[in-house]
Amino acid sequence: KHREEIVGKRFLCVNSAGKAKLSKPPDLDWRAGIIRAASHKDPKHPELSVLVEFDNADWKRREWIRVYEDPFAAFLVEETLTWHVRNPDETPSPALNFNSYIDRVGVWEQALKPI
Protein backbone atom coordinates (compact mmCIF):
# COMPACT_ATOMS: atom_id res chain seq x y z
CA LYS A 1 0.00 0.00 0.00
CA HIS A 2 1.23 3.49 -0.76
CA ARG A 3 0.46 6.91 0.65
CA GLU A 4 -2.53 8.40 -1.18
CA GLU A 5 -1.67 12.09 -0.66
CA ILE A 6 0.86 13.67 -3.01
CA VAL A 7 2.21 16.44 -0.75
CA GLY A 8 5.80 15.68 0.22
CA LYS A 9 6.35 13.30 -2.68
CA ARG A 10 8.94 13.50 -5.44
CA PHE A 11 7.85 14.21 -9.01
CA LEU A 12 9.30 14.15 -12.52
CA CYS A 13 7.98 16.26 -15.39
CA VAL A 14 8.65 17.23 -18.98
CA ASN A 15 7.22 20.38 -20.50
CA SER A 16 5.93 19.77 -24.03
CA ALA A 17 6.06 23.41 -25.16
CA GLY A 18 8.26 23.70 -28.22
CA LYS A 19 8.86 19.96 -28.59
CA ALA A 20 8.47 18.88 -32.21
CA LYS A 21 8.84 15.17 -31.59
CA LEU A 22 8.53 13.42 -28.25
CA SER A 23 9.61 9.92 -29.16
CA LYS A 24 12.57 9.21 -26.87
CA PRO A 25 11.68 9.78 -23.19
CA PRO A 26 15.26 9.32 -21.88
CA ASP A 27 16.47 12.14 -24.16
CA LEU A 28 13.93 14.71 -22.97
CA ASP A 29 14.62 17.58 -20.58
CA TRP A 30 13.28 16.02 -17.35
CA ARG A 31 12.83 18.21 -14.27
CA ALA A 32 12.48 16.81 -10.77
CA GLY A 33 11.50 18.12 -7.38
CA ILE A 34 9.17 17.86 -4.40
CA ILE A 35 5.47 18.67 -4.17
CA ARG A 36 5.02 21.05 -1.22
CA ALA A 37 1.24 21.71 -1.39
CA ALA A 38 -1.81 20.67 -3.41
CA SER A 39 -5.09 22.42 -4.17
CA HIS A 40 -7.13 19.19 -3.93
CA LYS A 41 -6.81 15.90 -2.05
CA ASP A 42 -7.86 13.93 -5.12
CA PRO A 43 -4.82 13.71 -7.45
CA LYS A 44 -7.14 13.00 -10.41
CA HIS A 45 -9.09 16.26 -9.93
CA PRO A 46 -9.08 18.08 -13.32
CA GLU A 47 -8.19 21.42 -11.68
CA LEU A 48 -5.35 20.05 -9.52
CA SER A 49 -2.61 22.60 -8.84
CA VAL A 50 0.56 21.76 -6.94
CA LEU A 51 3.17 23.98 -5.33
CA VAL A 52 6.52 22.53 -6.39
CA GLU A 53 10.12 23.04 -5.41
CA PHE A 54 12.45 22.03 -8.23
CA ASP A 55 15.76 20.33 -7.50
CA ASN A 56 18.80 22.60 -7.90
CA ALA A 57 16.65 25.72 -7.47
CA ASP A 58 16.45 28.08 -4.51
CA TRP A 59 13.65 26.99 -2.17
CA LYS A 60 12.24 30.52 -2.39
CA ARG A 61 11.56 29.94 -6.10
CA ARG A 62 8.66 27.56 -5.60
CA GLU A 63 5.92 27.73 -8.20
CA TRP A 64 2.34 26.60 -8.69
CA ILE A 65 1.76 24.15 -11.53
CA ARG A 66 -1.64 23.21 -12.96
CA VAL A 67 -1.00 19.51 -13.53
CA TYR A 68 -3.71 18.83 -16.12
CA GLU A 69 -3.80 22.29 -17.72
CA ASP A 70 -0.15 23.23 -18.20
CA PRO A 71 1.50 21.86 -21.35
CA PHE A 72 3.16 18.77 -19.87
CA ALA A 73 4.30 15.87 -22.00
CA ALA A 74 4.76 13.84 -18.81
CA PHE A 75 4.05 14.30 -15.11
CA LEU A 76 5.00 11.44 -12.79
CA VAL A 77 4.62 11.27 -9.00
CA GLU A 78 6.41 9.00 -6.53
CA GLU A 79 4.31 6.02 -5.55
CA THR A 80 6.33 3.32 -3.80
CA LEU A 81 9.83 2.35 -2.78
CA THR A 82 11.26 -0.65 -4.60
CA TRP A 83 14.55 -2.51 -4.94
CA HIS A 84 16.58 -2.14 -8.11
CA VAL A 85 19.57 -4.15 -9.37
CA ARG A 86 21.70 -2.48 -12.05
CA ASN A 87 24.02 -5.43 -12.57
CA PRO A 88 23.42 -9.07 -11.60
CA ASP A 89 26.49 -9.13 -9.33
CA GLU A 90 25.49 -6.00 -7.35
CA THR A 91 23.47 -5.68 -4.18
CA PRO A 92 19.96 -4.26 -4.77
CA SER A 93 19.56 -0.55 -4.06
CA PRO A 94 16.41 1.30 -2.99
CA ALA A 95 14.67 3.21 -5.78
CA LEU A 96 11.46 5.20 -6.12
CA ASN A 97 8.70 3.85 -8.34
CA PHE A 98 6.60 6.51 -10.09
CA ASN A 99 2.93 6.69 -11.10
CA SER A 100 2.01 8.45 -14.33
CA TYR A 101 -0.51 11.31 -14.13
CA ILE A 102 0.23 12.48 -17.69
CA ASP A 103 2.12 10.42 -20.27
CA ARG A 104 2.08 11.85 -23.78
CA VAL A 105 5.59 10.56 -24.54
CA GLY A 106 4.99 6.86 -23.96
CA VAL A 107 7.11 6.42 -20.83
CA TRP A 108 5.19 3.29 -19.85
CA GLU A 109 5.51 1.82 -23.36
CA GLN A 110 9.32 1.78 -23.05
CA ALA A 111 11.27 -1.26 -21.87
CA LEU A 112 13.04 0.86 -19.24
CA LYS A 113 10.93 2.66 -16.63
CA PRO A 114 11.95 5.70 -14.56
CA ILE A 115 12.97 4.90 -11.00
N, CA and C atoms as a LAMMPS dump frame, in Angstrom:
ITEM: TIMESTEP
0
ITEM: NUMBER OF ATOMS
345
ITEM: BOX BOUNDS ff ff ff
-5.0000000000000000e+02 5.0000000000000000e+02
-5.0000000000000000e+02 5.0000000000000000e+02
-5.0000000000000000e+02 5.0000000000000000e+02
ITEM: ATOMS id mol type element x y z
1 1 1 N 0.856 -1.189 0
2 1 2 C 0 0 0
3 1 3 C 0.889 1.236 0
4 2 1 N 0.47 2.25 -0.714
5 2 2 C 1.229 3.493 -0.76
6 2 3 C 0.403 4.64 -0.182
7 3 1 N 1.101 5.71 0.126
8 3 2 C 0.456 6.913 0.648
9 3 3 C -0.381 7.548 -0.454
10 4 1 N -1.627 7.838 -0.169
11 4 2 C -2.526 8.404 -1.183
12 4 3 C -2.22 9.878 -1.473
13 5 1 N -1.889 10.667 -0.447
14 5 2 C -1.667 12.094 -0.664
15 5 3 C -0.373 12.32 -1.444
16 6 1 N -0.319 13.42 -2.175
17 6 2 C 0.858 13.67 -3.007
18 6 3 C 1.801 14.702 -2.401
19 7 1 N 1.354 15.438 -1.39
20 7 2 C 2.209 16.444 -0.752
21 7 3 C 3.393 15.749 -0.085
22 8 1 N 4.585 16.257 -0.338
23 8 2 C 5.799 15.68 0.222
24 8 3 C 6.44 14.636 -0.67
25 9 1 N 5.808 14.325 -1.782
26 9 2 C 6.35 13.301 -2.679
27 9 3 C 7.218 13.921 -3.767
28 10 1 N 8.1 13.099 -4.322
29 10 2 C 8.945 13.498 -5.441
30 10 3 C 8.123 13.446 -6.731
31 11 1 N 8.511 14.237 -7.705
32 11 2 C 7.846 14.211 -9.008
33 11 3 C 8.883 14.381 -10.112
34 12 1 N 8.515 13.949 -11.305
35 12 2 C 9.296 14.146 -12.521
36 12 3 C 8.358 14.742 -13.557
37 13 1 N 8.841 15.694 -14.351
38 13 2 C 7.975 16.257 -15.39
39 13 3 C 8.79 16.671 -16.603
40 14 1 N 8.092 16.742 -17.725
41 14 2 C 8.652 17.23 -18.984
42 14 3 C 7.636 18.188 -19.56
43 15 1 N 8.083 19.399 -19.87
44 15 2 C 7.216 20.384 -20.497
45 15 3 C 7.206 20.115 -21.995
46 16 1 N 6.027 20.09 -22.598
47 16 2 C 5.934 19.771 -24.03
48 16 3 C 5.987 21.003 -24.921
49 17 1 N 6.025 22.193 -24.349
50 17 2 C 6.057 23.407 -25.161
51 17 3 C 7.322 23.434 -26.018
52 18 1 N 7.137 23.604 -27.303
53 18 2 C 8.26 23.703 -28.222
54 18 3 C 8.878 22.383 -28.634
55 19 1 N 8.317 21.273 -28.216
56 19 2 C 8.864 19.965 -28.589
57 19 3 C 8.215 19.503 -29.891
58 20 1 N 9.012 19.316 -30.926
59 20 2 C 8.47 18.878 -32.208
60 20 3 C 8.148 17.391 -32.19
61 21 1 N 9.048 16.612 -31.609
62 21 2 C 8.84 15.167 -31.587
63 21 3 C 9.22 14.637 -30.207
64 22 1 N 8.301 13.943 -29.589
65 22 2 C 8.53 13.422 -28.245
66 22 3 C 8.591 11.899 -28.285
67 23 1 N 9.586 11.372 -28.981
68 23 2 C 9.61 9.922 -29.158
69 23 3 C 10.606 9.184 -28.271
70 24 1 N 11.563 9.867 -27.689
71 24 2 C 12.574 9.207 -26.868
72 24 3 C 12.567 9.793 -25.457
73 25 1 N 11.77 9.235 -24.556
74 25 2 C 11.677 9.778 -23.192
75 25 3 C 13.013 9.982 -22.481
76 26 1 N 14.005 9.075 -22.596
77 26 2 C 15.261 9.322 -21.878
78 26 3 C 16.018 10.56 -22.364
79 27 1 N 15.759 10.999 -23.594
80 27 2 C 16.474 12.14 -24.156
81 27 3 C 15.807 13.481 -23.865
82 28 1 N 14.663 13.472 -23.227
83 28 2 C 13.934 14.706 -22.965
84 28 3 C 14.518 15.461 -21.779
85 29 1 N 14.14 16.714 -21.656
86 29 2 C 14.62 17.578 -20.576
87 29 3 C 13.745 17.384 -19.335
88 30 1 N 14.047 16.344 -18.548
89 30 2 C 13.275 16.025 -17.348
90 30 3 C 13.629 16.993 -16.234
91 31 1 N 12.622 17.401 -15.479
92 31 2 C 12.83 18.209 -14.274
93 31 3 C 12.263 17.424 -13.105
94 32 1 N 12.894 17.558 -11.962
95 32 2 C 12.477 16.814 -10.773
96 32 3 C 12.383 17.752 -9.584
97 33 1 N 11.626 17.327 -8.587
98 33 2 C 11.502 18.124 -7.384
99 33 3 C 10.565 17.481 -6.386
100 34 1 N 10.066 18.317 -5.465
101 34 2 C 9.172 17.858 -4.4
102 34 3 C 7.887 18.673 -4.436
103 35 1 N 6.772 17.994 -4.253
104 35 2 C 5.474 18.669 -4.166
105 35 3 C 5.308 19.154 -2.732
106 36 1 N 5.114 20.457 -2.551
107 36 2 C 5.015 21.054 -1.219
108 36 3 C 3.576 21.31 -0.78
109 37 1 N 2.651 21.485 -1.72
110 37 2 C 1.238 21.713 -1.39
111 37 3 C 0.393 21.324 -2.59
112 38 1 N -0.884 21.038 -2.334
113 38 2 C -1.81 20.67 -3.411
114 38 3 C -3.146 21.354 -3.184
115 39 1 N -3.804 21.723 -4.263
116 39 2 C -5.091 22.418 -4.171
117 39 3 C -6.24 21.469 -3.857
118 40 1 N -6.072 20.174 -4.149
119 40 2 C -7.131 19.186 -3.926
120 40 3 C -6.518 17.905 -3.362
121 41 1 N -7.29 17.185 -2.579
122 41 2 C -6.809 15.903 -2.047
123 41 3 C -6.811 14.824 -3.116
124 42 1 N -7.755 14.916 -4.048
125 42 2 C -7.863 13.928 -5.122
126 42 3 C -6.849 14.257 -6.22
127 43 1 N -5.827 13.41 -6.426
128 43 2 C -4.823 13.711 -7.449
129 43 3 C -5.356 13.641 -8.877
130 44 1 N -6.541 13.086 -9.074
131 44 2 C -7.141 13.003 -10.411
132 44 3 C -8.081 14.18 -10.698
133 45 1 N -8.204 15.105 -9.744
134 45 2 C -9.093 16.256 -9.935
135 45 3 C -8.611 17.062 -11.143
136 46 1 N -9.501 17.403 -12.083
137 46 2 C -9.077 18.081 -13.319
138 46 3 C -8.478 19.473 -13.1
139 47 1 N -8.734 20.092 -11.954
140 47 2 C -8.191 21.423 -11.676
141 47 3 C -7.063 21.371 -10.646
142 48 1 N -6.423 20.223 -10.499
143 48 2 C -5.351 20.053 -9.519
144 48 3 C -4.187 20.997 -9.81
145 49 1 N -3.812 21.762 -8.795
146 49 2 C -2.613 22.596 -8.843
147 49 3 C -1.7 22.151 -7.715
148 50 1 N -0.403 22.148 -7.968
149 50 2 C 0.556 21.764 -6.938
150 50 3 C 1.647 22.826 -6.828
151 51 1 N 2.054 23.084 -5.593
152 51 2 C 3.174 23.984 -5.335
153 51 3 C 4.418 23.113 -5.332
154 52 1 N 5.34 23.381 -6.247
155 52 2 C 6.515 22.525 -6.387
156 52 3 C 7.797 23.287 -6.095
157 53 1 N 8.768 22.529 -5.638
158 53 2 C 10.116 23.035 -5.407
159 53 3 C 11.033 22.176 -6.269
160 54 1 N 11.592 22.776 -7.312
161 54 2 C 12.45 22.03 -8.228
162 54 3 C 13.823 21.78 -7.615
163 55 1 N 14.397 20.628 -7.928
164 55 2 C 15.763 20.326 -7.499
165 55 3 C 16.701 21.363 -8.116
166 56 1 N 17.773 21.657 -7.434
167 56 2 C 18.799 22.6 -7.898
168 56 3 C 18.26 24.008 -8.115
169 57 1 N 17.192 24.359 -7.415
170 57 2 C 16.648 25.719 -7.47
171 57 3 C 16.493 26.214 -6.036
172 58 1 N 16.618 27.499 -5.841
173 58 2 C 16.448 28.083 -4.512
174 58 3 C 15.053 27.757 -3.993
175 59 1 N 14.942 27.371 -2.733
176 59 2 C 13.646 26.987 -2.17
177 59 3 C 12.647 28.137 -2.217
178 60 1 N 13.127 29.362 -2.306
179 60 2 C 12.236 30.524 -2.393
180 60 3 C 11.582 30.633 -3.772
181 61 1 N 12.078 29.874 -4.729
182 61 2 C 11.556 29.942 -6.098
183 61 3 C 10.546 28.839 -6.37
184 62 1 N 9.732 28.55 -5.407
185 62 2 C 8.664 27.56 -5.603
186 62 3 C 7.648 28.13 -6.586
187 63 1 N 6.937 27.246 -7.269
188 63 2 C 5.917 27.727 -8.204
189 63 3 C 4.718 26.794 -8.239
190 64 1 N 3.575 27.376 -8.549
191 64 2 C 2.338 26.597 -8.687
192 64 3 C 2.255 26.075 -10.111
193 65 1 N 1.921 24.807 -10.233
194 65 2 C 1.758 24.148 -11.532
195 65 3 C 0.348 23.583 -11.601
196 66 1 N -0.33 23.827 -12.709
197 66 2 C -1.642 23.205 -12.957
198 66 3 C -1.365 21.902 -13.705
199 67 1 N -1.439 20.808 -13
200 67 2 C -1 19.509 -13.529
201 67 3 C -1.672 19.147 -14.845
202 68 1 N -2.987 19.283 -14.924
203 68 2 C -3.712 18.831 -16.118
204 68 3 C -3.982 19.946 -17.121
205 69 1 N -3.562 21.176 -16.805
206 69 2 C -3.802 22.292 -17.718
207 69 3 C -2.522 22.817 -18.351
208 70 1 N -1.411 22.775 -17.632
209 70 2 C -0.147 23.233 -18.196
210 70 3 C 0.302 22.246 -19.276
211 71 1 N 1.127 22.711 -20.209
212 71 2 C 1.504 21.857 -21.352
213 71 3 C 2.574 20.818 -21.018
214 72 1 N 2.207 19.82 -20.228
215 72 2 C 3.162 18.772 -19.873
216 72 3 C 3.08 17.61 -20.852
217 73 1 N 4.242 17.099 -21.21
218 73 2 C 4.305 15.872 -21.999
219 73 3 C 4.27 14.679 -21.053
220 74 1 N 4.785 14.891 -19.831
221 74 2 C 4.762 13.837 -18.811
222 74 3 C 4.789 14.473 -17.431
223 75 1 N 4.034 13.888 -16.513
224 75 2 C 4.052 14.304 -15.11
225 75 3 C 3.897 13.036 -14.282
226 76 1 N 4.959 12.671 -13.573
227 76 2 C 5.005 11.439 -12.793
228 76 3 C 5.195 11.777 -11.319
229 77 1 N 4.531 11.038 -10.442
230 77 2 C 4.623 11.273 -9.002
231 77 3 C 5.047 9.982 -8.31
232 78 1 N 5.93 10.138 -7.334
233 78 2 C 6.411 9.002 -6.531
234 78 3 C 5.248 8.19 -5.995
235 79 1 N 5.369 6.872 -6.075
236 79 2 C 4.308 6.017 -5.546
237 79 3 C 4.83 5.082 -4.463
238 80 1 N 5.825 4.283 -4.771
239 80 2 C 6.331 3.317 -3.796
240 80 3 C 7.854 3.261 -3.838
241 81 1 N 8.402 2.628 -2.827
242 81 2 C 9.83 2.352 -2.785
243 81 3 C 10.023 0.91 -3.236
244 82 1 N 11.009 0.691 -4.078
245 82 2 C 11.26 -0.653 -4.599
246 82 3 C 12.752 -0.946 -4.527
247 83 1 N 13.139 -2.139 -4.875
248 83 2 C 14.553 -2.51 -4.938
249 83 3 C 14.948 -2.654 -6.395
250 84 1 N 16.123 -2.124 -6.732
251 84 2 C 16.584 -2.138 -8.114
252 84 3 C 18 -2.707 -8.178
253 85 1 N 18.237 -3.575 -9.148
254 85 2 C 19.569 -4.146 -9.37
255 85 3 C 20.05 -3.679 -10.737
256 86 1 N 21.154 -2.947 -10.771
257 86 2 C 21.697 -2.475 -12.048
258 86 3 C 22.455 -3.589 -12.767
259 87 1 N 23.246 -4.318 -12.015
260 87 2 C 24.023 -5.426 -12.568
261 87 3 C 23.753 -6.668 -11.725
262 88 1 N 23.735 -7.843 -12.34
263 88 2 C 23.421 -9.071 -11.597
264 88 3 C 24.33 -9.341 -10.397
265 89 1 N 25.569 -8.858 -10.433
266 89 2 C 26.491 -9.13 -9.334
267 89 3 C 26.47 -8.048 -8.247
268 90 1 N 25.587 -7.064 -8.342
269 90 2 C 25.491 -5.997 -7.347
270 90 3 C 24.375 -6.258 -6.347
271 91 1 N 24.505 -5.629 -5.204
272 91 2 C 23.465 -5.681 -4.183
273 91 3 C 22.33 -4.752 -4.609
274 92 1 N 21.073 -5.146 -4.42
275 92 2 C 19.955 -4.263 -4.773
276 92 3 C 20.013 -2.943 -4
277 93 1 N 19.603 -1.879 -4.664
278 93 2 C 19.563 -0.549 -4.056
279 93 3 C 18.121 -0.07 -4.008
280 94 1 N 17.775 0.763 -3.021
281 94 2 C 16.415 1.3 -2.989
282 94 3 C 16.209 2.295 -4.133
283 95 1 N 15.008 2.303 -4.684
284 95 2 C 14.667 3.213 -5.776
285 95 3 C 13.19 3.577 -5.671
286 96 1 N 12.853 4.764 -6.117
287 96 2 C 11.456 5.196 -6.115
288 96 3 C 10.765 4.707 -7.376
289 97 1 N 9.542 4.268 -7.229
290 97 2 C 8.703 3.855 -8.342
291 97 3 C 7.689 4.976 -8.56
292 98 1 N 7.468 5.378 -9.8
293 98 2 C 6.595 6.511 -10.093
294 98 3 C 5.285 6.08 -10.733
295 99 1 N 4.245 6.881 -10.492
296 99 2 C 2.931 6.688 -11.095
297 99 3 C 2.723 7.809 -12.109
298 100 1 N 2.208 7.481 -13.268
299 100 2 C 2.011 8.455 -14.332
300 100 3 C 0.671 9.172 -14.189
301 101 1 N 0.71 10.497 -14.113
302 101 2 C -0.512 11.308 -14.132
303 101 3 C -0.78 11.772 -15.561
304 102 1 N 0.299 12.109 -16.27
305 102 2 C 0.231 12.479 -17.686
306 102 3 C 1.376 11.754 -18.385
307 103 1 N 1.081 11.114 -19.508
308 103 2 C 2.121 10.416 -20.268
309 103 3 C 1.824 10.535 -21.757
310 104 1 N 2.272 11.639 -22.35
311 104 2 C 2.083 11.851 -23.783
312 104 3 C 3.322 11.441 -24.575
313 105 1 N 4.346 10.958 -23.868
314 105 2 C 5.587 10.565 -24.537
315 105 3 C 5.796 9.059 -24.543
316 106 1 N 4.891 8.315 -23.948
317 106 2 C 4.99 6.861 -23.958
318 106 3 C 6.007 6.285 -22.998
319 107 1 N 6.156 6.909 -21.83
320 107 2 C 7.106 6.415 -20.831
321 107 3 C 6.816 4.965 -20.479
322 108 1 N 5.547 4.638 -20.285
323 108 2 C 5.186 3.289 -19.85
324 108 3 C 5.181 2.278 -20.987
325 109 1 N 5.395 2.739 -22.223
326 109 2 C 5.51 1.822 -23.359
327 109 3 C 6.962 1.401 -23.585
328 110 1 N 7.894 2.07 -22.902
329 110 2 C 9.317 1.784 -23.045
330 110 3 C 9.706 0.558 -22.223
331 111 1 N 10.775 -0.099 -22.628
332 111 2 C 11.273 -1.256 -21.874
333 111 3 C 11.824 -0.82 -20.519
334 112 1 N 12.486 0.343 -20.483
335 112 2 C 13.042 0.864 -19.239
336 112 3 C 12.078 1.872 -18.631
337 113 1 N 11.841 1.765 -17.342
338 113 2 C 10.925 2.657 -16.626
339 113 3 C 11.72 3.579 -15.706
340 114 1 N 11.231 4.802 -15.467
341 114 2 C 11.948 5.703 -14.561
342 114 3 C 11.831 5.241 -13.115
343 115 1 N 12.958 5.188 -12.435
344 115 2 C 12.975 4.896 -11
345 115 3 C 13.979 5.81 -10.345
